[in-house]
Amino acid sequence: MSGVGTEAPVFLAPDLSDAALAAVTAEVAVTAAEYDRTAELPWAGLHAAHRAGLLTAAVGRQYGGPGAGPRDVARILTALGEGDASVGLLAANLLLTHAAQAAHPTWPAATYRDLLRRSHDGPALVNAIRAEPELGAPARGGLPRTTATRTAGGWVLNGHKAYATGGAGLAYHVVWAVAEEPGADPAHPRVGHVIVPGDRPGISWVDTWDHLGLRASNTHDVVYRDVEVPADAFAEIPRGPDGVYRDPAAAAGPGSFGHPALYLGVARAARSAFAAFARERVPSALGRPIARTERIQAVAGEIDLQVVQAETLLHGALLRIEAGDTTILPQLSAIKVAIGRSVIAATQAAVAALGNPGLSRHHPLERHLRDALCVRVHPPQEDAVLLASGRRILGT
């Protein structure tokens, strides 16, 4: 598929200087605590990101966009995650959608053109909706119960999905489903994604999201009942050379580092919150800020070590991919796990050193810790990665 046509909007390249990204981080952070408490979609933060051009930075050049590469996308998501992890997650899902469309187009031309028009006017959220209540995470194996049934005019979608980040704020759903069509082999059905406008009749929401972290992400359940879409809305996921279907999320790939990048932002926010508290806290028995004590200085050093380690892993991996180093590809899943470990270690070190203040909802560290812990849920998950890596190393 080539471009979407001359009527599509043009998106200018955003200012990605450190100062510009820091300004967006600060603006997004203003409302983060309030959205965390209300669990409403963080529209103020999303609009700030949209005004800065960050939500469309990954739109491909063939579609009139800047075509930001993986490292710039990672920097954007780190900046947004540092301001509000929920904004970072919603932005990650959207930017990765645009990046995937630029690299390997699967969206119907008219549908993607509509997404671009919406994206020009404001935040137009997209998410790949894949998990199901019974199945769980698809990266663990199995096929969805959600079905796309072939009709004379297109497809009819039916199913119940879990963890649909973005909720009713989604402009488009990309729904993992099994194709039911005449003449198909029931033992080997086609599997793919159905691209569905968020306002299509037959979509209903079940407000299930009451989570430890990322509370403003609206990651609710969604039900599809006889949702009609056109024939070109189904995009098949290819099987492997052996004819076996393997879920794309079962292993990290070159485009898999958007989510780790946003959690790196959370760790950076925790580092800043720790430093601010340490400079301001003056116990009467001490008579000076705790930032002047060697104990707190050593903790700050440990936090910084973990943040630097995560940054180096993230951008080092992306640089090697950019340079065409294919030897790193089998290690990408392990690198994602290592970044997640550093993110959690940094935030836990900050909270542990401050005691009660670090666990109080009056202090942002408590929120940063809750958000950081969510890095573990993104596939491939740690136990699966360690098992696969061990088998690769041992040749078993």
N, C-alpha and C positions, 0 to 999 in steps of 0.2 A: 504494500500500500504506500502510495506517495503522500503528499500533503493533503490537507483537508479542503483546499480550495482558496480562491482569492478573497472570499468574504470572511475568512477567519481572522480574528484579531492578531495583532503583533504585540509580543511581550518583550519589553526592553530588559537588558541584563541588569540585575540589581547590583547595588553597591555592596560588595562583600569584603570591604576593608574591616579590619579588627574594630575600628571605632564605630562603624555603621552597625555591625552585628551586635556590639555591646549596647548600643542605643536601643535596638529592638529587644534585646534581652531584658533591659531595664523596664521598658514599656510593658512587655508581656508579664513581668514579675509583679507588677502593681496589683493585678487582680487575681493572681494565682491562689492565694490563701482563701479568698472569698469563694471562688469556684470550687475549690477543694471541699469547702464546708457545705455548699448548696448542691453539689454534684450536677449542676447545670453545665451544658456545653460551654466551653470558654470562648464565646464569640468575640469578646473584646481583644483577647490575645490573638485569635485567628485573624481578625481584621487588621491588627497591627502588623502581623506577618504579611498579609495580603498587600497592604499599602506599601510595604518595603519591597514588594516583588518577589518575596522568598517562596511563596506557595506555587509559583509558576516557573521557578528557575530551571527546573528539569525538563520543561517542555522542549521537544526536539527542534532543531533549527529548521527541519523540513516542514514544521507546523507553525513557524513564525515565533519560536521561542528562543531563549538564550542557549539552551543545550548544555546546561551545567553538568560537569562530570561528577563521578563518585566522590572525589575529595571535596569539591565545593558543596555538594549536597550534604556530606558529613559535617562540614563546618556550619552550615545553616542549621542542621538538626541539633547539633551541640549547643548552638546559641539559643534556639527555641526551648530545648530541654532544660537549659540552665534557668530560663525564665519561668517555665511551667511545663512539667513533664507531660501533662495531658495535651497541651498544644503541640508539643514535640511529637507525641505519638500520632495524633491526627495528621500532622504535616508529613510525617514519615510515610504513612500509608499513601498519601496523595502524591508526594514527590516520587516515590518508588513506582507508582502507577505510570506517571508521565515518563520516567526514565525507561521503564520497560517498553512502553509504546514507541518511544523513539528508537530503541534498539531492535525490537522485534514486534512490529505492529500486529495487533490482533483485534483491535476495536473496529467496528464498522465506521466508514468514513463520516457518515452523517452524524452518528452518535458521538464520535470524538469531537467533531466540529461543534456540537451542542455543548459538550463539556468545556471546550475552550471559550465559547461565548459566555457561559456562566462564570468561568474562572476570571474573565476580564472584568466582570461586574462586582465580584466579591468572592469570598472563600467558597469553593465548590468541592466538597469533600467526596472522596472515593475510598472504598475499602474492599479488599478481598475477603468475602464472608465464607468461611470454610468449616469451622468446628461445628459439631452437632452434640446435643445433650447425651445421646446414647453412645456415639462413637468416640467422642472426645477429640483430641488433636489429631488431624489427619496425618501428620508426619509420623505417627506411631503405626500407621498401616491401616488397611481397610478401605472400603469404598463408602461414599455417602449414601444415605437413604433418600436424600433430596433428589428429585427426578425432574428432567426436562423432557416432556412428552411431545413427539413430533405431531404436528397438525398440518392441514392443508395450507395454512397461512403462516406458520412459524412454529413456536414452541409454547407449551403451557408448563409453568414451573410450580411445583408443590414440594413443601418440606418445612422443617423446623431447624433453624440454625442457632448456635450459641456464640457468645462473645463477638457480636457484630459491632465493632468499634465505630463510633460516630452516630449510632442510633438514628433517630428520625431526622437528624441534620445531614444525612448523606444525600448528595446529589445523585450518585450512582452506586449500585451494589454490583460486585463481581462475585457471583454465587457459584460455588463448587457443586457440581451435580453430575449424575449419571444420565446419559441420553437413552430414552426409550423411543425406538423407532422401528418401522417395519423391516423385517429381514435381519435384524441385528442378532448377533450371537449372545444369548443371555449370560453365558459364562465369561464373555470378554466384551462387555459393553464399552462404548466410547465414554470417556470421562473428560470433563472440561469445565469451563467457566461460562456462566450466562450473565451477560451484561444487562442490567435492569435499572431503568430510571427509578429514583427513590420515591417518586409520587405515583407510581403505577398502582391501579386498583388491585386489591387482594393482598397487599402488604400490611401486616399488623405487628405491633411491638409488644413484648412482654418485659416489663421493667424489672429485670433480675439483677442488675448491676449494683451491688452493695459491697464494695471491695475494699481491701486494705489500702491500696494505692491507686493512682491514676483515676481518682474518683470522678473527675470531670470529663472523662473520655466517653461516657455513655455507651459502654460495651455491653449492651442488652441482648436478649434473645429476640429473634425475628421469625415470623411465620409467613410463609408464602402459600396462598390458597388460590389455585387456578389463575396465576399471574401470566398474562399473555405478553409475549415478546415476538419480534419478527424473526424470520429464518436466519438472518445473519448475526443474531445476538449470541449464538453458541460458538465458543472458541475451544476446540479440542486440545487437550494436553497430550502430546505425543508419547507413545510407549517407547521403552528402550529397544535397542537392537535385538534383544532376545524376545521381544513381544510382550514383556511384562510391564505393567503399569507401576511406576514408582512415584510417590508424591514429591513434587519439586522442593518442598520445604524440609525434606528428610535430611538434607545436607546443605551447608552454607555454600553460596556461590559468590561470584564477584559483585553481585548487586545486593548482598545480604547485610550490609553494614550500616544501613540507615537506623535501625533500632538500637544497636550498641552505641551509635553516635549520640543519640538523644539522652541515653542514660549516662554517658560521659558528662553531658551537660549537668545532670543532676549531681554527680560527684563534684563538679566544679562549684555548683551552688552550695553544696555542703561545706566545701573548703572555705568559701567566702563567709558563710554564716558562722562557722566556727571561729574564724579570725576576728570577725566583728564582735562576737560575744567576748572573746578573750581580751580584746583591747578595752572593752567597756566595763568588764567585771572587776570591781575593786573590793575584795573582802575586807572587812574592818580589821581583822586580825593580821592581814598582810600589808595593808596600807599602800598597795600599788596594784596596777592591773595584772591579772594572772598571766597575761601575755609575756610578762617579763620573767616568768619562772622557767627553769630548765625543763620541768616536766611538760608543761604546755607547749613549749617550743619543740620538744621532741615529738609530741603528738602531731603538731602542725607539720613537722617534717615527714612523719609517716603518712599523713593524709596526702601531702604533696607527692610523695613517692608513688603512691597508688594511682593518683591522677595522671602523673607523667607516664607511668607504665601503661595505663590504658590508652592515652593519647598516642604513644609511640607504637603500640601494637596496631591501633586502628589505622593511623596514617602510614605506618611502615608497610602494612599489608596492602593498602590501596596503592601506594607507590610501586610496589613490586608487581601488582596486577597491571598497573598503567604501563609499566616497562615491558610487559609481555612475559614475565617470569611465570611459566606454568608449573614450576616445581612447588609453588606455594599452594596450589589449588587443593591438594588433599589435606592441608593443614588449616583451611579457613574455618572449619567448624570449631576446631580446638582454639583458634585465636578468638573467636566470638566468646567462647566460654571463659577464656582468660581475661578478656575485657570485662565481662560481667563480674567475675570474682574481684577484680580491682575496684570496680564501682562500689560494690557492696562493702568491701574492706574499708574503703575511704570513708563512707558514710557511717559505718558502724564504729570506726575509731573515733570519729568526731562526737557521736552521741555518747559513747562509753566514757569519754574523758570529762564530759560536762555533767554527768549524773542526772538529777531530776530536771534541770532546765532543758537538757537535750531531749527529754521524753515528754515535754510539755507542749500542748497545742498552741501555747503562746509564743513558741519559738519555731522558726521554719525548719530546724533540723529534724524535728519529728516527722514532718511531711516529706522531707527529702529522703529519710530512711525508708518510709513506707513506699515511696515511688521507686527507689533504687531496688528494693527487693523484687519488684515486678520484672526486672531484667531476666529473671530465671524462666519466665513462662514462654518466652519466644523460642520457637523451634529453630534448629534442633536443640533439644534440651540436654543438660549436662550428662546425665547417665547414658543416654544414647550416643553422645559424642565420644565419651571415654571408652565405651564398649567398641565402637567402630574403629577408633584410633588404636586401641589395644590389639584388635584383630589384624589391623593393617600392619602394625609393627611386628607382630608375632607370626604373620603369614598364615593365620588360621581362619 
